[in-house]
Structure formats: C-alpha cells, structure tokens
C-alpha cells in the first residue's frame, strides 16, 4: 500500500475509487466499506484510495478533545487499512486552516483536482467540509458537475445493528470486551513498552510486565482483570492483565501489568502487543498479599478455562 501525506506526492492514478473518513479502529462496519472500495476499483480496472486526516480534527479544534480516546494509533490504522487490500492511503495533515474549507472547496481542491476521483464511496452518515455541511445528498445533486460517481453504503448494508467507533469506545470504557470485540471483528489491542515496576508480583509467584503506552490518546479499557493474548517479536502467548491503581498495595498511579503464563524471559525495553480476550473481574482491594495471591490463583484457573473455549 502506498502511503502519502501530500496530494502532490500521489502518482498518476487510474480510475481512482475513493472513500473518506477517520476510520478509527477500522471496525467491522469500516471493513465492509473498505472491501467495497477495493472490489469496485478492481472491477473497473482502477485504484482504491482511503483519504483520512491526522491529527484527529477534535484534537485540533478542541471540541471536547480532552475526553476523546482513540481505538487506534495512526500506525495501527495504517496497518489495518493495508490489510484490507487498499492501494493508496492518504493521510492529510489536519489544521485549523484546512477546517475552514467549505464542502465545495473540499470537493474541488481535494477530490477533483488533487486526486481526480472517478467514484466516491461513503458511509450512510458521512459529513464533510466546514461545519460538516457536506452530505451524500449534496454530492448526489452535484455529481455531474464534479465529474465523479457517488455511491452510499447504507446502514442496513453495514449491519442490522449500527456499528460505530463511539459504541466500541463505550463498551471498552465499561469493560465489556466481548461486545467491543464483536463490533470490531477482532480482539481489541494495545501496544506498549515493557518497563520495570516494583516487582511485587514476583514475591507471590505472579511476576508481571509493566506496560507503558506512549500515546496518551489511545483508549485503555476500564480498570479490571482481563484474559489476554500477548504478542512479542518471537511468539504469541497468553496471560492475565490488570489495569488499575493496585489498591491492595496502596498504589497511587494507574498501571497496566500483565502476567504471561509459563514465561520467564527478560523483555524489558521491548514493545509487545496485548489483545483483550475477555474480562475476569473488577479490580479489588484485598486485606493482604496472601489474599491477593489466592485470588490470582483462582483468576488463572478461570482464565485457562476461558482459553480452552
């Protein structure tokens, strides 16, 4: 997949089939749109293009951005879109100046003059241009003037139950991992660097790897204990992960710690990916480390039962 950040870097395109959106999380509904774009391009002897913007517009415009957490980093999004068979991924820098483009200017400057779109495919609720004034109806009315076809992916075609990034965020913020994974069409994951903690887990037979996620905008699921899949450079393993303030040991900061089953290698400083399979329980404050150890033994048994399924 060709990745560009400036329209002038695009090669000459054959019958560009374009879709526009943030595609946060690249969830099940997104994949249906992307597969349609790829299929239409191949059928017409053309090339498929995904147009997105970075940073997220709400980060630039400050519209409730302090509460916005994203399902995917730009690197994760790029990898997932590439996996959908897209030919070109355009990541346009989003600025305040760019946000002032009217829908007419956006279409002319970006879609027509910049890309040379021949077919535009968008979801049923997509809006664009200054103050989100552009719509499918506007495009449909003016498509002859713009010189490209327009196709809408209806809500029914995406799913009988509307899938949205906001619904997935809500599920993750509530610890409802199974619901989030169903909407995503895969396990939700985070990537981070393994750092040294206080190593209290070693004292009770459950050594953990502390994970530092370097992106403060990446959504971390609700506090609790989870069954997870851990992907290192070498292998894929299983374990259980705790998110929270560790109340039993009077922790003062939110941490992410994973106990990898049957694993005893030094991975400090390495990046690992953790995929969430299911939630075991909420985080609990125990009277002492002995009670915590007993609970962790029970958690492990329950986790292994879940993994058998």
C-alpha positions as CSV (number, residue, x, y, z in Angstrom):
1,X,0.0,0.0,0.0
2,X,1.3,3.4,-1.0
3,X,1.2,5.9,1.9
4,X,1.3,9.7,1.2
5,X,0.8,12.8,3.3
6,X,0.6,15.4,0.5
7,X,-1.5,15.2,-2.6
8,X,1.4,16.3,-4.8
9,X,3.2,13.0,-3.9
10,X,0.4,10.9,-5.5
11,X,1.4,9.1,-8.7
12,X,-0.9,9.3,-11.7
13,X,-3.9,7.2,-10.8
14,X,-6.1,5.0,-13.0
15,X,-9.8,5.5,-12.3
16,X,-9.4,6.4,-8.6
17,X,-12.1,4.9,-6.3
18,X,-12.1,7.0,-3.1
19,X,-13.5,6.8,0.4
20,X,-13.2,9.4,3.1
21,X,-13.2,9.0,6.9
22,X,-11.4,8.8,10.2
23,X,-11.8,5.0,10.3
24,X,-10.9,4.9,14.0
25,X,-10.4,1.3,15.0
26,X,-11.1,0.0,11.4
27,X,-14.1,-1.9,12.8
28,X,-16.5,-4.4,11.2
29,X,-18.6,-1.7,9.5
30,X,-15.5,0.1,8.2
31,X,-14.2,-3.1,6.7
32,X,-17.4,-3.5,4.7
33,X,-16.8,-0.1,3.2
34,X,-13.1,-0.7,2.5
35,X,-13.8,-4.1,0.9
36,X,-16.4,-2.4,-1.3
37,X,-13.9,0.2,-2.3
38,X,-11.3,-2.4,-3.1
39,X,-13.7,-4.5,-5.1
40,X,-15.1,-1.6,-7.1
41,X,-11.6,-0.5,-8.0
42,X,-10.6,-3.9,-9.3
43,X,-13.9,-4.4,-11.2
44,X,-13.3,-1.1,-13.0
45,X,-9.6,-1.5,-13.6
46,X,-8.9,1.3,-11.1
47,X,-7.1,2.0,-7.9
48,X,-8.5,2.2,-4.4
49,X,-7.8,5.2,-2.2
50,X,-8.6,5.9,1.5
51,X,-8.5,9.5,2.5
52,X,-8.2,10.4,6.2
53,X,-6.9,13.2,8.3
54,X,-4.3,13.5,11.1
55,X,-4.3,14.7,13.8
56,X,-7.9,13.9,14.6
57,X,-10.0,17.1,13.9
58,X,-11.2,17.2,17.5
59,X,-7.6,17.4,18.8
60,X,-7.0,20.4,16.5
61,X,-10.3,22.2,17.0
62,X,-10.6,21.5,20.8
63,X,-14.2,20.2,20.7
64,X,-14.4,18.1,23.8
65,X,-11.0,16.7,22.8
66,X,-9.8,16.2,26.4
67,X,-12.3,13.3,26.7
68,X,-11.6,11.7,23.3
69,X,-9.6,8.5,23.3
70,X,-9.0,6.7,20.0
71,X,-9.3,3.0,19.3
72,X,-6.2,3.0,17.0
73,X,-3.0,5.0,16.7
74,X,-2.2,6.2,13.2
75,X,0.3,3.4,12.8
76,X,-2.2,0.8,13.8
77,X,-4.8,2.3,11.5
78,X,-2.4,2.2,8.6
79,X,-1.6,-1.4,9.1
80,X,-5.2,-2.5,9.3
81,X,-6.2,-0.5,6.2
82,X,-3.3,-2.0,4.3
83,X,-4.7,-5.4,5.3
84,X,-8.0,-4.6,3.5
85,X,-6.3,-4.5,0.1
86,X,-6.3,-0.7,-0.3
87,X,-3.8,0.6,-2.9
88,X,-3.3,4.2,-1.6
89,X,-3.6,5.6,1.9
90,X,-3.7,9.4,2.0
91,X,-3.1,11.0,5.5
92,X,-3.7,14.7,5.0
93,X,-2.5,17.0,7.8
94,X,-5.5,18.5,9.6
95,X,-5.1,22.1,10.5
96,X,-7.4,25.0,11.5
97,X,-6.9,26.4,8.1
98,X,-7.9,23.1,6.5
99,X,-11.0,23.0,8.7
100,X,-12.3,26.3,7.1
101,X,-12.6,24.7,3.6
102,X,-16.2,24.7,2.5
103,X,-17.7,21.5,1.2
104,X,-17.4,22.9,-2.3
105,X,-13.7,23.8,-1.8
106,X,-13.0,20.4,-0.3
107,X,-14.5,18.6,-3.2
108,X,-12.8,20.7,-5.9
109,X,-9.4,21.1,-4.2
110,X,-9.0,17.6,-2.7
111,X,-11.2,15.1,-4.6
112,X,-11.3,16.6,-8.1
113,X,-8.0,18.5,-8.6
114,X,-5.9,16.6,-6.0
115,X,-7.0,13.0,-6.5
116,X,-9.0,13.0,-9.7
117,X,-11.7,10.9,-8.1
118,X,-13.9,8.9,-10.5
119,X,-16.0,7.1,-7.9
120,X,-16.6,8.2,-4.3
121,X,-17.9,5.7,-1.8
122,X,-19.0,6.9,1.7
123,X,-21.0,5.6,4.6
124,X,-24.6,6.5,5.2
125,X,-23.9,9.2,7.7
126,X,-20.7,10.8,6.4
127,X,-20.4,14.6,6.5
128,X,-17.5,16.8,5.3
129,X,-16.4,20.4,4.8
130,X,-16.6,23.3,7.1
131,X,-19.1,22.7,10.0
132,X,-19.8,19.3,8.4
133,X,-22.0,21.0,5.8
134,X,-21.4,18.5,3.0
135,X,-23.6,15.4,2.7
136,X,-24.4,12.5,0.4
137,X,-27.5,14.4,-0.8
138,X,-25.3,17.4,-1.8
139,X,-22.8,15.1,-3.6
140,X,-25.6,13.3,-5.4
141,X,-27.2,16.5,-6.6
142,X,-23.9,17.9,-7.9
143,X,-22.1,14.7,-9.1
144,X,-22.3,15.6,-12.8
145,X,-20.7,19.0,-12.1
146,X,-18.0,17.4,-10.1
147,X,-17.3,14.7,-12.7
148,X,-17.4,11.6,-10.5
149,X,-19.9,8.9,-9.5
150,X,-21.2,8.6,-5.9
151,X,-22.2,5.5,-4.0
152,X,-23.5,5.3,-0.5
153,X,-23.1,2.3,1.8
154,X,-26.4,2.1,3.7
155,X,-26.8,1.4,7.4
156,X,-28.5,-1.9,6.5
157,X,-25.6,-2.9,4.3
158,X,-23.1,-2.3,7.1
159,X,-25.0,-4.2,9.7
160,X,-28.5,-4.6,11.1
161,X,-27.2,-3.1,14.3
162,X,-25.2,0.0,13.5
163,X,-21.6,-0.4,14.3
164,X,-19.8,2.8,15.3
165,X,-16.5,3.7,16.9
166,X,-18.3,5.5,19.7
167,X,-20.2,2.3,20.6
168,X,-16.9,0.4,20.8
169,X,-15.4,3.1,23.0
170,X,-18.4,3.0,25.3
171,X,-18.1,-0.8,25.6
172,X,-14.3,-0.6,26.3
173,X,-14.8,2.1,28.9
174,X,-17.3,-0.2,30.6
175,X,-15.0,-3.2,30.4
176,X,-17.4,-5.0,28.0
177,X,-14.6,-6.6,26.0
178,X,-16.7,-9.3,24.3
179,X,-19.1,-6.6,22.9
180,X,-16.2,-4.4,21.7
181,X,-14.5,-7.4,20.0
182,X,-17.8,-8.3,18.3
183,X,-18.2,-4.8,16.9
184,X,-14.5,-4.7,15.9
185,X,-14.5,-8.1,14.3
186,X,-11.3,-8.9,16.1
187,X,-9.7,-8.6,19.6
188,X,-9.1,-5.0,20.8
189,X,-5.4,-4.5,21.4
190,X,-2.8,-2.0,22.8
191,X,0.9,-1.8,22.2
192,X,3.5,-0.6,24.7
193,X,7.0,-0.8,26.0
194,X,7.8,-3.2,28.9
195,X,9.2,-1.3,31.8
196,X,10.4,-2.2,35.3
197,X,7.9,-1.9,38.2
198,X,8.1,-2.6,41.9
199,X,8.3,-6.3,41.2
200,X,5.9,-7.2,44.0
201,X,4.3,-9.8,41.8
202,X,7.4,-11.9,41.9
203,X,7.0,-12.2,45.7
204,X,3.7,-14.0,45.3
205,X,4.6,-16.1,42.3
206,X,2.9,-13.9,39.7
207,X,5.6,-11.8,38.0
208,X,4.2,-9.1,35.8
209,X,5.5,-7.0,33.0
210,X,4.5,-3.3,33.3
211,X,3.4,-1.8,30.0
212,X,3.9,1.8,29.1
213,X,1.7,3.0,26.3
214,X,3.4,6.0,24.7
215,X,0.2,7.5,23.2
216,X,-1.9,9.4,25.6
217,X,-4.8,9.4,23.2
218,X,-5.0,5.6,22.9
219,X,-8.1,4.2,24.7
220,X,-7.2,1.9,27.6
221,X,-10.1,-0.3,28.7
222,X,-11.8,0.0,32.1
223,X,-9.9,-1.0,35.3
224,X,-10.1,-4.7,35.9
225,X,-8.5,-8.0,35.3
226,X,-8.6,-9.5,31.8
227,X,-7.6,-12.6,29.9
228,X,-5.2,-11.5,27.1
229,X,-3.1,-12.6,24.3
230,X,0.5,-11.3,24.3
231,X,2.4,-10.9,21.1
232,X,6.2,-10.5,21.3
233,X,8.6,-10.3,18.4
234,X,9.2,-14.0,18.7
235,X,5.9,-15.6,19.8
236,X,2.2,-15.4,20.8
237,X,1.4,-16.3,24.4
238,X,-1.5,-16.0,26.9
239,X,-1.8,-14.3,30.2
240,X,-3.9,-12.2,32.5
241,X,-3.6,-8.4,32.8
242,X,-4.6,-5.9,35.5
243,X,-5.5,-2.3,34.8
244,X,-5.8,0.0,37.8
245,X,-4.3,1.6,40.8
246,X,-3.4,-1.6,42.7
247,X,-5.3,-0.7,45.9
248,X,-4.0,-3.7,47.8
249,X,-0.5,-2.2,47.8
250,X,-1.8,1.4,48.1
251,X,-0.8,2.2,44.5
252,X,-1.2,5.9,43.5
253,X,-1.0,5.7,39.7
254,X,-2.9,3.7,37.1
255,X,-0.8,1.0,35.7
256,X,-1.1,-1.8,33.2
257,X,0.6,-5.1,34.3
258,X,0.5,-8.5,32.5
259,X,1.3,-11.9,33.9
260,X,2.4,-14.0,31.0
261,X,1.6,-17.7,31.5
262,X,4.6,-20.1,31.6
263,X,7.1,-17.3,30.6
264,X,10.3,-16.2,32.2
265,X,12.3,-14.2,29.7
266,X,13.8,-10.7,30.0
267,X,11.7,-8.5,27.8
268,X,12.4,-5.1,29.5
269,X,12.6,-2.3,26.9
270,X,10.8,-4.3,24.2
271,X,7.5,-3.5,22.6
272,X,4.7,-6.0,23.0
273,X,1.1,-6.1,21.8
274,X,-1.7,-7.2,24.2
275,X,-5.0,-8.3,22.8
276,X,-8.0,-8.4,25.1
277,X,-10.0,-11.7,25.0
278,X,-12.4,-11.4,28.0
279,X,-12.8,-9.7,31.4
280,X,-12.4,-11.8,34.5
281,X,-13.4,-9.3,37.2
282,X,-13.1,-5.8,38.6
283,X,-10.1,-4.7,40.4
284,X,-10.5,-5.4,44.2
285,X,-8.7,-4.3,47.3
286,X,-7.5,-7.3,49.4
287,X,-6.5,-7.3,53.0
288,X,-3.0,-8.5,52.3
289,X,-0.8,-10.1,49.7
290,X,-1.8,-13.6,50.7
291,X,-5.4,-12.9,49.8
292,X,-4.3,-11.4,46.5
293,X,-2.2,-14.5,45.8
294,X,-5.2,-16.7,46.4
295,X,-7.3,-14.6,44.1
296,X,-4.7,-14.6,41.4
297,X,-4.5,-18.4,41.5
298,X,-8.3,-18.5,41.0
299,X,-8.1,-16.0,38.2
300,X,-5.5,-18.1,36.4
301,X,-7.8,-21.2,36.6
302,X,-10.7,-19.2,35.3
303,X,-8.5,-17.7,32.5
304,X,-7.3,-21.1,31.4
305,X,-10.9,-22.3,31.2
306,X,-11.9,-19.4,29.0
307,X,-8.9,-20.0,26.8
308,X,-10.0,-23.7,26.3
309,X,-13.2,-22.4,24.7
